[in-house]
């Protein structure tokens, strides 16, 4: 799966500036939470809401995600430079009394240098890729709802048959006091995540564990994605999330959500 997705092997090379899938692209037609975040807050200056927002616990959510290769053969014939972009929106489409606004949109551009490794990890597992990159994520909003951070990221991609595992540690670049939208974000989202993906016939299953799950209070999060065939290339999609940081505005807000919809692009 990694070679086709990242054009690692010579027979998979397709050149530069072609749009390819990155993360799943989906729309959840209905998503319900057990704890709507009506008072978003942050210890950053002037980053907390003082009056409750009109937020419905039922909304729609969608994600689009793609990447393109900018430079093939970054160091001689080794490594490629990729640009990725992911956008996720939470839409209060059923909140007619408040004119159905978009509650939150997160924009996530990144640059990644990706290298083919093909190392034997034993038991049939292969370390297929290593990468290092720069990641920016923000919600593009004004105070008090502004949230953002910049990270140096790495990826280790491991696969065996129709199973793939991505280990993704990161380092958050510090920001000046008084200009940091969310100075304690690492307490909730941690310093990395683990993504496990299975292709089970026509079904796809993804598990993402993020942040300091072992800390007192259970910070961090777990997310399960399940895609299943409906008609030809159209797939149903179910997503369950529990923990902190489903979106940036919710980075320090704990909730459990369930969403149902359709997927256009799966993990694998």
C-alpha positions as CSV (number, residue, x, y, z in Angstrom):
1,X,0.0,0.0,0.0
2,X,2.8,2.5,0.8
3,X,4.6,2.2,-2.5
4,X,1.5,2.9,-4.5
5,X,0.4,5.8,-2.3
6,X,3.9,7.4,-2.0
7,X,5.5,6.2,-5.3
8,X,8.4,4.5,-3.5
9,X,9.3,1.8,-6.0
10,X,10.6,2.6,-9.5
11,X,7.5,1.0,-11.1
12,X,5.2,3.3,-9.1
13,X,6.8,6.6,-10.0
14,X,4.4,8.9,-11.7
15,X,6.3,12.2,-11.8
16,X,5.5,15.6,-10.2
17,X,2.4,17.7,-9.8
18,X,-0.2,15.0,-10.0
19,X,-2.9,15.1,-7.3
20,X,-3.1,11.9,-5.2
21,X,-5.1,10.8,-2.1
22,X,-3.5,11.5,1.3
23,X,-5.8,11.0,4.3
24,X,-9.4,9.8,4.0
25,X,-11.9,12.1,2.2
26,X,-15.4,11.7,3.6
27,X,-18.6,13.4,4.6
28,X,-20.5,12.5,7.8
29,X,-24.1,13.4,7.1
30,X,-24.8,13.2,10.8
31,X,-22.5,13.4,13.7
32,X,-23.6,13.5,17.3
33,X,-21.6,14.4,20.4
34,X,-22.2,13.7,24.1
35,X,-20.7,17.1,25.0
36,X,-21.1,20.1,22.7
37,X,-18.4,22.7,23.3
38,X,-20.4,25.9,24.0
39,X,-17.6,27.6,25.9
40,X,-14.3,27.2,24.0
41,X,-11.4,28.2,26.2
42,X,-7.6,28.5,26.2
43,X,-5.1,29.9,28.7
44,X,-3.8,32.1,26.0
45,X,-4.6,35.8,26.5
46,X,-8.1,36.8,25.2
47,X,-8.7,33.3,23.8
48,X,-11.7,32.2,25.9
49,X,-15.4,32.7,25.2
50,X,-17.3,34.4,27.9
51,X,-20.9,33.8,26.8
52,X,-22.2,30.3,25.7
53,X,-22.3,29.7,22.0
54,X,-25.4,28.4,20.3
55,X,-24.0,25.0,19.3
56,X,-26.1,21.9,18.5
57,X,-24.9,18.5,19.5
58,X,-25.8,17.2,16.0
59,X,-23.9,18.5,13.0
60,X,-22.3,17.4,9.7
61,X,-18.6,16.9,9.3
62,X,-16.4,16.5,6.2
63,X,-12.7,16.1,5.4
64,X,-10.9,16.5,2.1
65,X,-7.2,15.5,1.8
66,X,-4.7,15.3,-1.0
67,X,-1.0,15.5,-1.8
68,X,1.2,16.2,-4.7
69,X,4.9,15.5,-5.4
70,X,6.9,18.7,-5.9
71,X,10.4,17.2,-6.5
72,X,11.3,13.7,-7.5
73,X,14.8,12.6,-6.5
74,X,15.4,15.0,-3.7
75,X,19.0,13.8,-2.9
76,X,20.3,12.2,-6.1
77,X,17.8,9.5,-6.9
78,X,16.8,9.2,-3.2
79,X,13.7,10.7,-1.6
80,X,10.9,12.9,-2.9
81,X,9.5,16.2,-1.7
82,X,5.7,16.2,-1.2
83,X,3.1,18.8,-0.3
84,X,0.0,17.7,1.5
85,X,-3.2,19.5,2.4
86,X,-6.1,18.4,4.6
87,X,-9.2,20.4,5.5
88,X,-11.8,19.4,8.0
89,X,-15.0,21.2,8.7
90,X,-17.7,20.9,11.3
91,X,-21.0,22.3,9.9
92,X,-24.0,23.0,12.1
93,X,-26.3,22.3,9.1
94,X,-29.2,21.2,11.3
95,X,-29.0,24.3,13.6
96,X,-31.6,26.3,11.7
97,X,-32.2,28.7,14.5
98,X,-28.6,29.9,14.2
99,X,-28.6,30.0,10.4
100,X,-26.7,26.7,10.0
101,X,-23.1,28.1,10.5
102,X,-19.8,26.3,10.1
103,X,-18.7,25.8,13.7
104,X,-15.1,25.1,12.9
105,X,-12.8,24.6,9.9
106,X,-9.2,23.4,10.3
107,X,-6.6,24.0,7.6
108,X,-3.5,21.8,7.5
109,X,-0.9,22.3,4.8
110,X,2.5,20.4,5.1
111,X,5.7,19.7,3.4
112,X,7.3,16.2,3.6
113,X,10.5,14.7,2.4
114,X,9.7,11.0,2.0
115,X,12.4,8.2,1.6
116,X,12.0,4.6,0.5
117,X,13.6,2.2,3.0
118,X,12.2,-1.4,2.5
119,X,13.9,-2.6,5.7
120,X,13.0,-6.0,7.1
121,X,11.4,-5.7,10.6
122,X,10.9,-9.4,11.1
123,X,7.7,-11.6,11.1
124,X,6.9,-10.5,7.6
125,X,6.8,-6.8,8.4
126,X,8.7,-4.2,6.3
127,X,9.7,-0.7,7.2
128,X,8.7,0.9,3.8
129,X,9.2,4.6,4.4
130,X,10.7,7.3,6.5
131,X,9.8,10.9,6.3
132,X,10.4,14.3,7.9
133,X,8.4,17.4,7.4
134,X,6.8,20.7,8.5
135,X,3.2,20.9,9.5
136,X,1.0,23.9,10.1
137,X,-2.5,23.6,11.4
138,X,-4.9,26.5,12.2
139,X,-8.6,27.4,12.1
140,X,-8.1,30.8,10.5
141,X,-10.3,32.6,13.1
142,X,-10.0,35.8,15.1
143,X,-9.7,36.1,18.9
144,X,-11.1,34.6,21.1
145,X,-11.6,31.6,18.8
146,X,-8.1,31.6,17.1
147,X,-6.2,28.3,17.4
148,X,-3.0,27.2,15.6
149,X,0.3,25.4,16.0
150,X,3.4,24.5,13.9
151,X,5.2,21.2,14.1
152,X,8.3,19.4,12.9
153,X,7.0,15.9,12.0
154,X,8.4,12.5,11.2
155,X,6.8,9.3,9.9
156,X,7.8,5.7,10.0
157,X,5.6,3.5,7.7
158,X,5.4,-0.3,8.4
159,X,3.4,-2.8,6.4
160,X,2.6,-6.4,6.0
161,X,0.1,-7.6,3.4
162,X,-3.1,-5.6,3.8
163,X,-2.0,-4.1,7.2
164,X,-0.2,-0.8,7.5
165,X,1.1,1.1,10.6
166,X,2.3,4.7,10.7
167,X,4.2,6.0,13.7
168,X,4.2,9.8,13.6
169,X,6.1,11.7,16.4
170,X,6.2,15.5,16.3
171,X,7.9,18.5,17.9
172,X,5.9,21.7,18.4
173,X,7.7,24.9,17.6
174,X,7.4,27.2,20.6
175,X,5.7,30.6,20.2
176,X,6.2,33.9,22.0
177,X,4.2,34.4,25.2
178,X,1.1,36.5,24.5
179,X,0.9,35.3,20.9
180,X,0.3,31.6,21.6
181,X,-3.3,30.7,20.9
182,X,-3.1,27.5,22.8
183,X,0.1,27.2,25.0
184,X,-1.0,24.0,26.6
185,X,-2.0,22.1,23.5
186,X,0.7,19.4,23.9
187,X,-0.8,18.4,27.2
188,X,-3.9,17.3,25.3
189,X,-2.6,16.3,21.9
190,X,0.7,15.0,23.0
191,X,3.9,14.6,20.9
192,X,2.7,12.1,18.3
193,X,0.2,9.6,17.1
194,X,-0.1,6.0,15.8
195,X,-2.3,5.1,12.9
196,X,-3.1,1.5,12.1
197,X,-4.9,0.6,8.9
198,X,-6.4,-2.7,7.7
199,X,-7.9,-3.5,4.3
200,X,-10.3,-6.4,4.8
201,X,-11.7,-7.3,1.4
202,X,-13.9,-4.4,0.4
203,X,-13.9,-3.0,3.9
204,X,-11.4,-0.6,5.4
205,X,-10.6,-0.2,9.1
206,X,-8.5,2.6,10.7
207,X,-7.5,3.2,14.3
208,X,-5.7,6.4,15.4
209,X,-4.3,6.8,18.9
210,X,-3.0,10.2,19.8
211,X,-1.5,12.0,22.7
212,X,-0.6,11.2,26.3
213,X,-3.3,8.5,26.8
214,X,-1.4,7.2,29.8
215,X,-1.6,10.5,31.8
216,X,-3.9,11.1,34.7
217,X,-7.2,12.2,33.4
218,X,-6.9,10.2,30.2
219,X,-5.8,13.0,27.9
220,X,-5.3,12.1,24.3
221,X,-7.8,10.5,22.0
222,X,-8.8,7.4,20.1
223,X,-10.6,7.3,16.7
224,X,-12.0,4.4,14.7
225,X,-12.9,4.7,11.0
226,X,-14.8,2.0,9.2
227,X,-15.6,2.1,5.5
228,X,-17.8,-0.5,3.7
229,X,-19.1,-0.9,0.1
230,X,-22.5,0.6,-0.9
231,X,-22.4,0.9,-4.7
232,X,-19.4,0.7,-7.0
233,X,-16.9,3.2,-5.8
234,X,-19.2,4.7,-3.2
235,X,-18.6,3.6,0.4
236,X,-20.4,4.0,3.6
237,X,-18.3,5.5,6.4
238,X,-18.7,5.3,10.2
239,X,-16.4,7.3,12.6
240,X,-16.2,7.0,16.4
241,X,-14.0,9.5,18.3
242,X,-13.4,9.7,22.1
243,X,-11.1,12.1,23.9
244,X,-9.6,15.5,23.4
245,X,-9.0,17.5,20.2
246,X,-11.4,16.3,17.5
247,X,-10.9,19.8,16.1
248,X,-8.6,22.6,17.1
249,X,-11.3,24.6,18.9
250,X,-11.9,21.5,21.0
251,X,-8.3,20.7,21.7
252,X,-8.9,20.8,25.5
253,X,-12.5,19.6,25.4
254,X,-13.3,16.0,26.1
255,X,-16.1,14.4,24.1
256,X,-17.3,11.2,22.5
257,X,-18.8,11.4,19.0
258,X,-20.4,9.1,16.5
259,X,-20.8,10.0,12.8
260,X,-22.2,8.2,9.8
261,X,-21.8,9.1,6.1
262,X,-20.0,8.3,2.9
263,X,-16.3,8.0,2.0
264,X,-14.7,8.8,-1.4
265,X,-11.1,7.9,-0.4
266,X,-10.1,5.4,2.2
267,X,-6.9,5.0,4.3
268,X,-5.6,2.3,1.9
